[in-house]
């Protein structure tokens, strides 16, 4: 259910002022207040899923990525149905309910390969939620197979795809995209995939990877483009109850290890001026918490904000619940993209639940649609 905040909607200039001039305490408190307004019970949720990167072959050459491999690389791979099935079975044995299915842009796989993969997963695991194929992948398929974006989405939906992740959003400003990933889809194309998905009833998430060559103003522009599309999608849903929208937003800082972008000249995010890489402090936990709080305040029409503990560690994920997040995100059984850049954090289920509990909230397992998969205790109904 969508619940708009009762606080007045802020604009881009308000957001920039908040980020640059407010004390951290005030910004964090505002983020927490916004989250508590939208989610007044003591429940804070999590999901058990597995990332399955079906291929690491990719043509884009993104400067922030250490995962991709050239088509003829000795370390290139494409997973078989058998391997994918084994990964899913292991997930289900751990109580998992969904997979995040993503890969590189592999020019050697026909569209039937993707449809058969989806059909095979649904045939063997009919209750599994398939969250897969970023807007960048959808744009690539549309171009490669000479099909409209909507047709690609419809064919994949009919084959078993349930929802679309927000990966590939990076920063939704073309100046930035042209520097860090010039071969990727542009801002309008990324948003266009999400618009088409919402129109045909496929729910999606939105993301932001910050802390590289963008300014704070451009981060806020990204938030604004997401908020505008959500307004449009919610207005459509009022007329068509089968239409969909963004269910959640997740942001995380760029992880530079082993990536070409780590050696590029980058922007100082506050001044907007170019500086050498040795002069720019990488975004860390403090900046992550600030962006999380600002995202919760600005995205007043997106119901859920996920913590991104994978890049900053479990304790920062825990603190995220105190500045604007209502969800700890995924207990990931597998993660390959961020870890390829040298950032590796792991967490067991009980640790995740304990982190939520010791923050004063009650952990509840959910599905993709944020429906509870276990009954919360009676005290969870009490407001924070």
LINHU-V27313 format. One record per backbone hydrogen bond with DSSP energy under -1.0 kcal/mol. CO is the residue of the C=O (numbers start at 1). NH is the residue of the N-H. Records with the same first field share a line. If there is no record, write none. Layout:
# LINHU-V27313
CO: NH, NH
This chain:
# LINHU-V27313
11: 15
12: 16
13: 17
14: 18
15: 19
16: 20
17: 21
18: 22
23: 27
24: 28
25: 29
26: 30
27: 31
28: 32
29: 33
30: 34
31: 35
32: 36
33: 37
34: 38
35: 39
40: 384
42: 362
44: 364
45: 328
46: 366
47: 331
48: 97, 98
49: 333
50: 100
52: 54, 102
54: 79
55: 104
56: 69
62: 65
63: 261
69: 58
70: 73
73: 76
77: 56
80: 84
81: 85
82: 86
83: 87
84: 88
85: 89
86: 90
87: 91
88: 92
89: 93
91: 94, 96
92: 95
97: 129
98: 50
99: 131
100: 52
101: 133
104: 106
106: 109
110: 113
111: 115
112: 116
113: 117
114: 118
115: 119
116: 120
117: 121
118: 122
119: 123
120: 124
121: 125
125: 128
129: 99
130: 162, 163
131: 101
134: 138
135: 139
136: 140
137: 141
138: 142
139: 143
140: 144
141: 145
142: 147
148: 152
149: 153
150: 154
151: 155
152: 156
153: 157
154: 158
155: 159
156: 160, 161
163: 132
164: 205
166: 169
170: 209
171: 173
173: 177
174: 178
176: 179, 180
177: 181
180: 63
181: 184
186: 190
187: 191
188: 192
189: 193
190: 194
191: 195
192: 196
193: 197
194: 198
195: 199
196: 200
197: 202
198: 201, 244
203: 164
204: 247
206: 250
208: 252
210: 254
215: 219
216: 220
217: 221
218: 222
219: 223
220: 224
221: 225
222: 226
223: 227
224: 228
225: 229
226: 230
227: 231
228: 232
229: 233
230: 234
231: 235
232: 236
233: 237
234: 238
236: 240
240: 243
245: 204
248: 206
249: 306
250: 208
252: 210
256: 259
259: 262
260: 263
261: 264
266: 275
268: 272
269: 216
273: 268
275: 266
276: 279
284: 288
285: 289
286: 290
287: 291
288: 292
289: 293
290: 294
291: 295
292: 296
293: 297
294: 298
295: 299
298: 300
299: 302
304: 249
305: 326, 327
309: 313
313: 317
314: 318
315: 319
316: 320
318: 321
319: 322
320: 323, 325
326: 45
327: 307
329: 47
330: 332
334: 51
336: 340
338: 341, 343
339: 342
348: 352
349: 353
350: 354
351: 355
352: 356
353: 357
354: 358
356: 361
357: 360
362: 44
364: 46
365: 373
367: 370
371: 367
377: 380
378: 381
379: 382
380: 42
